[in-house]
Amino acid sequence: MVRKAGPILKGWKFGAFVGSIVGVVCVAVYPIIVSPYINPDKWKKISKDMRESQGIKQEEIQPGNMKVWSDPFDRPGKPGNK
């Protein structure tokens, strides 16, 4: 006689199990992906402060003497531009 290892989840228990896994993934993803996307100014400030405290100048660490990236479509009428 072959016996199964454990109980099989059915009905609401299966739904609760899958829902809890999805919930845990969402809670883990929010501070990594969603928060910086919603409020990028906070993360730009953190990056700037960290570079200043470490003495890193972005122009000096660019590979191949390339200039620091800037938006090529930066126009005066575009929202967010000066």
Order of alpha helices (4+ residues) and beta strands (2+ residues): alpha-alpha-alpha-alpha
